[in-house]
Amino acid sequence: RSSSWRHHETCRSVSDPEQSRAHEQHNQATSPRTCGGGFDVALLVSVLKQENASDICVIRVPPELKYTDHMIIVSGSSPRHLSAIAELLQTDFKFLRKDQEPHVRLEGRDCDDWKCIDFGPMVLHLMLPDTRQTYELEKLWTLRSYDEQLKRIPPETLPSDFIYDITHA
């Protein structure tokens, strides 16, 4: 299975100083918070690619949810691969973080198929492909606006075989 990277913005290295300044301004505008002394989405994605994580998906989380700025979902090839990536990222973050920044939180230490690292402005989900397919986090977080539209549809106008299981506020 080939690796794919879906993201709104292009993360690239820039060698020209003027382009580099423009790229830095773009990054500041599109990623309002960084953590760990510059540990941002572009760096995280770069490390994930180097560590052969597959199907990298970056989702910008709406600010009104007050959860995180970006959710990154990736697949690993084995439980050992997931653990190795998680350990490397924790070490990298610890090395780059400033003293006043909190430590990262790793959930799923004892879980073989899913690990989650909360970096604050970024939350990373590392999963085995079957687990990722089961939970479909991408759909959960990207189809939110569709669910909000569905809430506005009066139930009596829906077909009789339509399953309507959304509570109205």
C-alpha positions in Angstrom: 0.0 0.0 0.0 1.5 3.3 -1.0 1.9 6.2 1.3 -0.3 9.2 0.7 -0.2 12.6 2.4 -3.4 14.7 2.5 -3.0 18.2 3.8 -4.4 21.7 3.0 -1.0 23.4 2.9 2.3 22.3 1.2 5.1 21.6 3.5 8.4 22.0 1.7 11.9 23.0 2.4 13.0 26.4 1.0 16.6 27.3 0.3 16.1 30.9 -1.0 16.2 33.4 2.0 13.4 35.5 0.6 11.2 32.5 -0.1 12.1 31.1 3.3 10.8 34.3 5.0 7.6 34.1 3.0 7.3 30.4 3.9 7.8 31.2 7.6 5.2 34.0 7.5 2.8 31.5 5.8 3.5 28.9 8.5 2.8 31.4 11.3 -0.4 32.4 9.6 -1.7 28.9 9.0 -0.4 27.2 12.2 -0.9 29.7 15.0 0.8 27.7 17.7 3.9 25.6 17.7 5.3 23.6 20.5 8.7 22.3 21.5 10.8 25.2 20.2 9.4 25.0 16.6 8.0 21.5 16.7 5.2 22.1 14.3 3.1 20.3 11.7 5.7 20.5 9.0 8.4 19.0 11.2 6.1 16.3 12.5 5.1 15.3 9.0 8.7 15.2 7.9 9.7 13.0 10.8 6.7 10.7 10.2 7.7 10.3 6.5 11.3 9.5 7.5 10.1 6.9 9.8 7.9 5.3 7.1 4.6 6.1 8.6 1.9 5.7 5.9 -1.3 7.4 4.9 -0.5 10.6 6.7 -3.6 12.7 7.1 -3.5 16.2 8.7 -6.8 17.7 9.7 -7.2 21.3 10.9 -9.5 21.3 13.9 -11.9 24.3 14.1 -10.8 26.8 16.8 -14.2 26.9 18.4 -13.8 23.3 19.6 -10.9 24.4 21.8 -9.3 21.0 21.5 -6.2 21.3 19.4 -5.1 23.1 16.2 -4.3 20.0 14.1 -5.0 16.3 14.3 -2.6 14.0 12.5 -3.6 10.5 11.8 -1.1 7.9 10.4 -0.7 4.2 10.0 2.2 2.0 11.1 3.2 -1.4 9.8 3.3 -3.2 13.1 2.9 -2.7 16.9 6.6 -2.4 17.2 6.6 0.3 14.4 4.0 2.3 16.2 6.0 2.1 19.5 9.2 3.1 17.8 7.7 6.2 16.1 6.0 7.2 19.4 9.3 6.9 21.4 11.2 8.8 18.7 8.7 11.6 18.7 8.7 11.9 22.4 12.5 12.1 22.5 12.6 14.7 19.7 10.0 16.8 21.4 11.8 16.6 24.8 15.0 17.7 23.1 13.3 20.7 21.3 10.8 21.8 24.0 11.4 24.9 26.1 11.5 24.6 29.9 8.1 26.2 30.5 6.3 23.9 28.0 4.5 20.8 29.4 5.7 17.3 28.6 3.8 15.4 25.9 1.2 12.9 26.9 1.3 9.4 25.4 -1.8 7.3 25.6 -1.9 3.7 24.7 1.5 2.5 26.0 0.1 -0.9 26.6 -2.0 -1.0 23.5 -0.7 -2.7 20.4 -2.8 -1.1 17.7 -3.3 2.5 18.6 -1.1 5.2 20.3 -2.0 8.8 20.8 0.4 11.7 21.5 -0.9 15.0 22.7 1.6 17.8 21.8 -0.9 20.5 22.8 -1.4 22.3 19.5 -1.2 18.9 17.7 -2.6 15.5 18.5 -1.1 12.5 16.7 -2.9 9.2 16.3 -0.7 6.3 15.4 -2.7 3.2 14.3 -2.4 -0.1 12.6 -4.3 -0.1 9.3 -7.1 -2.4 10.5 -7.7 -0.2 13.6 -7.7 2.9 11.5 -10.3 1.4 9.2 -12.5 0.4 12.1 -12.6 3.8 13.8 -12.4 6.0 10.7 -11.3 9.1 12.6 -10.8 11.0 9.4 -14.5 10.7 8.6 -15.5 11.5 12.2 -13.5 14.8 12.1 -14.1 15.8 8.4 -17.8 15.1 8.0 -18.8 17.2 11.0 -20.3 19.9 8.8 -22.4 17.2 7.1 -23.8 16.1 10.4 -24.6 19.7 11.3 -26.6 20.0 8.0 -28.3 16.7 8.8 -29.5 18.0 12.1 -31.4 20.8 10.4 -33.4 18.4 8.2 -36.9 17.7 9.7 -37.1 13.9 10.4 -40.5 13.6 8.8 -39.0 14.7 5.4 -36.5 11.8 5.4 -37.2 8.5 3.6 -38.8 5.8 5.8 -35.7 3.6 5.6 -33.3 6.4 6.6 -31.7 5.8 10.1 -31.9 9.1 11.9 -30.0 8.9 15.1 -28.9 12.4 15.8 -30.3 14.1 18.9 -31.6 17.7 18.3 -30.3 20.4 20.6 
